[in-house]
């Protein structure tokens, strides 16, 4: 599962948001919860793939795992746009 749910300020060159006010902190909390909820179907797909590998239904291969991860990440970015999580 992904743990990085905050907007990526490093990539955009922007400074980190000011969380000194309670409103700003609440907005960041709601944003992180929304990103986790929107990403839940993709986390479920990753967990199902891992279970299928453990049961032997899917080939145990690092290359196949990489391909699945890349495709699923691309689908997540396509479906969620700016709400997609970044690693």
C-alpha positions as CSV (number, residue, x, y, z in Angstrom):
1,X,0.0,0.0,0.0
2,X,1.0,3.6,-0.6
3,X,1.6,5.8,2.4
4,X,2.5,9.0,0.6
5,X,-0.9,10.8,0.4
6,X,0.2,14.4,0.6
7,X,0.5,16.5,-2.5
8,X,3.9,16.4,-3.9
9,X,5.4,19.9,-3.2
10,X,8.9,18.7,-4.2
11,X,8.0,18.0,-7.8
12,X,6.2,21.3,-8.4
13,X,8.8,23.4,-6.6
14,X,6.2,24.8,-4.2
15,X,6.8,25.2,-0.5
16,X,4.9,22.9,1.9
17,X,1.5,24.3,2.9
18,X,1.2,26.3,6.1
19,X,-0.6,24.1,8.6
20,X,-0.5,26.6,11.5
21,X,-4.2,27.4,11.2
22,X,-6.8,24.8,12.2
23,X,-8.6,25.3,9.0
24,X,-5.6,24.5,6.9
25,X,-4.8,21.4,9.0
26,X,-8.4,20.3,8.6
27,X,-8.3,20.7,4.8
28,X,-5.1,18.7,4.7
29,X,-6.7,15.9,6.8
30,X,-9.8,15.8,4.6
31,X,-7.6,15.7,1.5
32,X,-5.5,12.8,2.7
33,X,-8.7,10.9,3.7
34,X,-10.2,11.5,0.3
35,X,-7.1,10.4,-1.5
36,X,-7.0,7.2,0.6
37,X,-10.7,6.5,-0.2
38,X,-10.3,7.1,-3.9
39,X,-7.3,4.9,-4.0
40,X,-8.9,2.0,-2.2
41,X,-10.0,0.1,-5.3
42,X,-6.4,0.1,-6.5
43,X,-5.1,-1.1,-3.2
44,X,-7.7,-3.9,-3.3
45,X,-6.5,-4.9,-6.7
46,X,-2.9,-5.0,-5.5
47,X,-3.9,-7.1,-2.5
48,X,-5.9,-9.5,-4.8
49,X,-2.9,-9.9,-7.1
50,X,-0.6,-10.7,-4.1
51,X,-3.1,-13.3,-2.9
52,X,-3.3,-14.8,-6.4
53,X,0.5,-15.1,-6.5
54,X,0.6,-16.8,-3.1
55,X,-2.1,-19.3,-4.1
56,X,-0.2,-20.1,-7.3
57,X,-3.0,-18.7,-9.6
58,X,-0.6,-16.2,-11.1
59,X,3.0,-16.7,-12.1
60,X,5.5,-15.7,-9.4
61,X,7.7,-13.4,-11.4
62,X,9.3,-10.1,-10.7
63,X,8.8,-9.0,-14.3
64,X,5.1,-9.9,-14.2
65,X,4.7,-8.1,-10.8
66,X,6.4,-5.0,-12.3
67,X,4.2,-5.0,-15.3
68,X,1.1,-5.3,-13.1
69,X,2.2,-2.5,-10.9
70,X,3.0,-0.2,-13.8
71,X,-0.3,-0.9,-15.5
72,X,-2.3,-0.4,-12.2
73,X,-0.4,2.8,-11.4
74,X,-1.1,4.2,-14.9
75,X,-4.8,3.3,-14.5
76,X,-4.8,5.1,-11.1
77,X,-3.2,8.2,-12.5
78,X,-5.6,8.1,-15.5
79,X,-8.8,7.6,-13.3
80,X,-7.9,9.9,-10.5
81,X,-5.8,12.6,-12.2
82,X,-4.5,15.1,-9.6
83,X,-6.0,13.0,-6.8
84,X,-3.8,10.0,-7.6
85,X,-1.1,9.2,-5.0
86,X,2.5,9.6,-5.9
87,X,5.4,7.5,-4.7
